[in-house]
Amino acid sequence: MATDDSLPARVLAHVREARLFRAPGEALVAVSGGPDSVALLDLLHGMAGELGITLAARYGLPFELAELHLGPNATETEARRVRYAWLHDVQNRRGAKYLVTAHHQDDQVETILLRALHGSAPAGLAGMSARSRGGLVRPLLPFSRRELADYANARGLPVHDDPANQDPRHLRSWLRTTLLPLLHERLGSTPRLRRDLLSLGRHAARDRRAWDRVLDLVPDLGLTVDKNGFAVARASLCGYDNALSVALLRAAARRVGLILGPAKARKLVDLAQRPSGRSHPLGAGWSAEVAFDQVHVRRSREDDVGCALERISPSGERGSAMFGGFEISWSPDAAPDRIERATWTTWLDSTAWEVRPPARGDAVVPLGGVGHRPLRRLLMEARVPRSARSRYPVVSRGATILWVPGICRSATGLPVPGTRAVRLDVTEHGPAQADGRT
């Protein structure tokens, strides 16, 4: 049984106090074979029941093994990106709630020092957090490499040290094997250097948390967040002091998992002053766009690709299908006495319909209106961002538009009240529905 000062007892106390596993669920443990990750697996295996988690790599259960074959010239950044991409793929396939890694206190010290050398802003100097997006958990940050290695050795756990960890060609390895020993020698106190760097990280982390809380205290910012990005009020962004706007944008970006450097944040402030429809790429699948009175920062969705070629036709009297970021559902239903013009539900007089993207020259005869309205004008008036207009669903019968969901119902295809009709419901997933379409 673990004593109160044993490593298992201290790890369990830390995990409980920090509430790292806040709900029951399966945990996928990343194990490289080194003493720190092997110790992590053994520690979690011993306390899984007490924490309410099940380990995907529990002793005696199947595991997944991969060699990424990055080659000798792969950078540390590239190796980390590929490694996490594979781990998250395994996590998603298994439906694991948590992905647990063995980053420890020495890793934290190295990370803070590396970021200081790279000129990182305070958010970067905060180092690694114990809990991150996507269920990533780092329960060993308060514990040193030495005590984890001692634990693995005392338990007789089989370990393998990767030679790359000592290869000075890699920046982190050079820092570990060359720079840190020189700093220890010059300062004359290993604990002092470690303590000072960790203190720097804690101060920066408090600064990062403070800016996150400021976001909720600035109502004029108009911040909205969803799984694909965020939006802020353009006028407010332009009206603030430049340094304040940059800090708020960087804090908002962190909420959606985007690392936005000061230079790119300043470009967004400049973008906010340009006409609606202007955009700017941010890299890694992210982009920013001025959309009427807002600035949108969005991550490209996989379902955006090829959406312009997608068409949906009903198969059976009821069903549902995805059209890009929209879910289209249909079912038989009695037609109501009155059909609204701008809603997300409508009724059609027959099953002769399809969902398609907008086409050049599209126009609509609005329900209760006179004459044809160009579809591009309707989308603009409904404040659909320019980048999203080519992917917006249109319900048509041949070349005739029956309905533009949430925006305009046409006078064509209306069923007689009380007769059997086709009910269509459209739900937009991801970005919040624009003001003109709610």
Disulfide bonds with the S-S distance in Angstrom:
none
